[in-house]
């Protein structure tokens, strides 16, 4: 127990050190496009659309005034996804559809008007399925070792975020503590969001070869710029939690010593471009969960993504390796490209992934899988986007009857 506590506190002090290192770049939110404050900022930035009139402009004016006068921001969105396969799955179904409503925002309570603000950040959701098989479970129902749109489950009402965010060093470092979502700060890049980017989890956090804690997990995370270009991000959170009742396991952070921890060193063109131009290496570790008989493990993930030609093109290469840890894939490699069309109004994504299923999770002698995905996000109005998607799954490892599958998807998102 003494040894475990020593490890815990050494990780904690490392995070504090990351967050207060001297820095020399401009203030910007750390994390990826799905971090609450980044989502609100990106939604407000959308100015191009097929239909340019914004009939909800009074609502956005009120939100802007609330943020200016009181430091209170709010966002609401509703998303729905439908998937259709070329073959029937184990359930006998060849389709799945799910939806989700989210309420999220932040409230600057300390240092408002300065760069060193302290804010309460929140996000609560209701996830529901329109079909017997949810979108999240559809991949495994098809015999594919992987997840297609993993957030779209039938979990019901749940928390994702409830934490304190403190900026330091004139906004050039950040520390967060409370109920966190590790995917907000871990292994991020601009196309990782399942709400606006690729649907397949192989092109998202950890490339399906990383243990991912449930959302609303108790912990602490921090990030800082080391100079104009180098950054350091780390976190330690409960490895096991229930997002529908996260307060039940808050005490486990201090008593159970079952953690997911990560440290990431990276390069960016500037702090303001931290997930558009990003090269990083991530090391992670998860502790064993004895009651659930889930093994511990560790791994490494990497990312290189770069925006070119005034953000028109974004090529990327991502991948990872896992040693146990209960991951989906043991080895993973993704190559892809994003293209912002019509001045950034619409977005095309094309990518391919090779993955080796984790034999500790699924047994030996499974075929390596290949996934090809392409999508086109069409910004119909400044609040509503429609995204058709096509995926080709080659050698689904748990489906001995089919060498390949086609999955067609359609996603819609209304952001207010």
N, C-alpha and C positions, 0 to 999 in steps of 0.2 A: 504493500500500500504506500509506503514512503517513497519507493521508486516511482510508482505511478503518479503520485502527487508532484514529485520533482519534475517529471516530464510535462505534466499539465501546466505548472507555473512557468517553466522555461518557455513553453509555447506562448503563453500569455504575454510574458515580458518581451518576447521577440516581436509580437504584434504591436505593442506599445512603441517599441523602437522604430518599427516601420513607419508608424503614423506621425512621428515627430522629427524625422530626419530633416535637415535643412534642404530647401528646394528653391528652384529659381525659375519657375514657369507660371503661367497664368492659371487662375482658378477654373476648375471644371469638375463636374461630377465624375467620380470613379465608377467603375462597373460598366455593364453592357447596356444594350438598348431596352432590356426589360426591367432594369432598375427603375423604381417608381418615378423619381425626379427626371430621369432621362426620357421615360415614356411620355410624361407630360410635356417636356420640352420638345420632343420630336413631333407629337401630335399638334402642338401649337405652331410648329414650323411649316406644316403642310400648306402651301399656297396655290399649288397647281392642281387642277382637276378637270375632267371632261365637262362637268357642270360646275361653273365657277360661283354661282350665287350661294351664299351661306344664309339659309333662313333661320339658323339658330344663332346668328351673330349676337343678339342681346345676351344670350347665355354665356358666350365666350367673353363678352365685354364685362359681365358681372364677375366672372372668374378672375379676369385680369385685375379688376379693381380690388377684389378680396385679397389677392396675392400682394398687390402693391400697398394696400392700406393696413393689412393685418398679417401678412406673411403666410396666409393659408391658401394652399392649392388643392384642387380636387379634380379627379378624372373619373369618368365612367365609360366603360365600353361593353359591348356585347359581341361575341364571336360565335360562329357556328361552322362546323366542318362536316362534310359528307364524304365517305370513301366507298368506292365500288371496285370490286376485284374481278378478274377474268375467271376465277375459280371459286367454288364454295369452300368455306373453311370447315374446321372440325365441328362447329356448331350447326352446320348446314346453311349458314348465311353467307351471302357474297357482298354484303354492304353493311355499313355502320354509320351512324351520325350522332353527334353530340354538340352541346352548346355550353356557353359559359358567360356569366355576367360578373363584372369586377367593379369594385369601388375602391379608389386608391388616391393617395395624396400625401402632403406633408404640411407641417405647421412650424414655421420658424418661431421659436420661443426665446431664444438667446441670441444676442448680437445682431438682431435684425438691422439691415442697412449696412452691415460690414461684410467682409469676406469670411469671417470666422463664425458663421452661424451655427447654432445648435437647433435641431429640428426633431419632432416626432414624426416618423414615417409609418404609414399604415397601408394595408391592402387586405380586403376581404372579398371572397368570391363565392359563387354558387356554380358548381360543375354538375351537369346533368346529361343524360343520354336519351336520345329519342328511339334507340333500338335496343334489343336485348344484349347485343355485344357493343360495348362502348368503343369509341374511336381509339382510345388508349390500348385496349385489349385486342384490337383487330389484327395487328401484326402477328401476335402469337397464335391467334385463331387460324391464321393462314399458314402456320408452320414456320414463320420467319423469326429468327432470333433477333429481335429488335422491336422498337416502338415507333409508331407513326403518330405524330401529334400527341405526345405523352400527357400534356396537361388536360386533354379533353376526355375526362373520365365521368363516372356517375357518382362521385364522392359526396355530392351535396354541398352544404355550407361549410366553409373552411376559412382559416386564416392563411395568409402567405407571408405578410410582413407586419410587424409591430415592434419598431426599434427606435433607439435614439441615434441620430447622426450628428456627429460633431466635426466641423471643419477646423483645421489648425494651420498655422504658418501662412496666413493670408489666403486660405482656401486651397493651398497646394498639397495638403495632406488631409485625410479623412479617417475617422474611426467610427465604427458602428457597433452597437451592442443591444441585444434583445432577441426577438424572434426574427430570424434571418432566412433568406432564401439563398443558398450558396451559389446558385446559377446566376445570381445578379452580379457577382464579382469574379467568378471563377472561369478561366479559360474562355473569355468572351471574344467575340468579333461581331461585325456589323450585321451579318446574315444569320445569326444563331437563333433569332426569335421565332418560336413556333406560331406567333400571332402575325408576323409580317414577313418572315423569311422562309427558309426551307422547312418542310413538314417532318422529314425523317430525322430521328434522333441521332443518326450517324453523322449528321452535319451540324450538330448542336454541341452542347457542353460535354466535353470529354470524349467526343467521337464514339460514344457507346462503350468505351473501354475504361470508364472511370466510375467508381462508386459515387452515387449522388444521394445525399440525405434528403428526406422529405422536407417540404417547405415548412416555414414557421418553426424552425428548429432553434433552440436556445444556443447563443454563442456570441462571439466577438470577432470582428474582422477589421482590418485596417489597410490603408494604402497610402503611398507617398511617392512623389517624384524625387529621384536621387540627383538629377540634374535636368537640363532641358529635355532630354530624351529618354533616360532610363527610369523605370518605375519598379516598385516592389509592392506586392499585394499578398496578404496572408490572412488566414482565418482558422478558427477552431470552433466547432459546433458539435452538439449532440449528434451522434451517428444515427440514432433511432428516435423517432417521434411520431405523433399522430397529428396531422394538420387539422383534423376536425376538433381536437381537444388538446392543443399544444401546451396549455398551462399545466396540464397534468404531469408533464415530464420536465418542467423547468428545473425542479430540484435535482433531476438526474445529472445535470451538468456538473454539479458539485459533489455528487455521491457515487455515481456509477462508473465513472472513468472510461466511458465508451464514446470515443470521439472520432469525428472526421476532421482532419487537419490538412492544410495546404499552404504552400508557399510558391510564389510566382515572381520570376524576374523577367522583365520585358523591355522592349524598345518601342517608342512611338515617335512620330514626327514632332508632336507637341502634345501637351496635356489636353488641349482642346480637341485633339484627334485620337484620343486614347483607344477607341474601338474601331475607328475607320482605318487607321494605319497602325498595325500592331504586329509585333513579333515577340513571342514569349515562350518560356519553358516553365511548366508547372509540375511540381512534385506533390504527391498526395499520399495520405495514409489513413486507413480506417481500422479501428479496433474490433476485436472479435465480440460478437454478441452470443454469450453462452446459452441463455434460455431459448433463443431462436435457432441455435446451432448454425449461425452464419459466421463464416470464417473472416478473420481480419485479412488485411492485405495492403499492398501499396502499388504505386504506379507512377507513370510519367506521361504528360501530354504536351503537345507543342502546337503552335500556330504561327503561320506567316500569312498576313493579308495586307494588301496595299491598294489604296485608291489612286487611280491614274486618270490623266486627262480631265482634270477638274471634277473628280468624283464620278466620272461616267463609267469607268471600268474598275472592277475589284477582283483580281485573281487571288486565290488562296490555296494553301496546302495545310492540312491539319492531320493529326493522328495521335496515337497513344499506345501504351503497353501497360498491362495489368498483371500483377502476380497475386492470384487469388482475389479476395475482396468482394466476391459475389457479383462481379460485373457481367454484362451481356457478352462483350467481346474481350478476348485476351490481347489481340493486336488489331489495330485499325489504321487505315490510311485513306484520307479523302483529298480529292483535287476538285477545284471548282472555279466558277467565275460568276460574278454578278455584273449586270449591266443596267444602268439607270437611263431610261429612255425619256424622251420629251422633256428635257431639262430637269430630270429627277422626278417627274410626276409618276411614272410607272417604273416597274423593276422586273427584269428577267434574271432568273437564276438557273444555272446548269452545274451539276456536280456528279461525281462518281465516287463510290466507296468500296474498298476491299476490307473484309473483316473476317477474323478467325474467332469462332465462338469459344468462350471460356470453358475449357474442359472441366474445371473444378465446379462450374455452375451447371453444366448440361451434359457432362460425360465426354469420353474420348471419341475419336474417329468421326467427328462431324465434318461435313464439307465446309470449306470456306465460302463465304457469301459475297456477292457483288450487288451493289445497288446503284442504279442510275436514276436521278431525279431532275426534273425541270419544272419551273413554275413561272407564271407571269402575273404580277400583282398590278391590277388595273385600278387606278384611283378614280372612281366614278364621280364622287364629290369629295370635298375636303374632309368630310367625316366618314365616308363609306368607301371601302375598298373590297374588290372581288378578286380572288386568286384561284384560277384553275391550275391543277398540278397533275403531273404524270410521273409514275415511278415504275421502273422495271426491276424486279427482284430475281436475281439469278442464284440458283442452288439454295433455296430456303432450307436451312439446316434441319428443321424438325418436320419437314414435309417430304416423305419418301415417294409420294405419288406424282409430284410435279417438279420438273427441273427449273421452271421459271414461272413467274406470275406478273401480270400487269395490274397496277392499282391506280385508279383515276380518282382524283380528289377535287373538291371545290370548297373554298373557305371564304367566308364573308366576315368583315369586322366593321362595326359602327362605333366610332369614338366620339365622345361628347365631353 
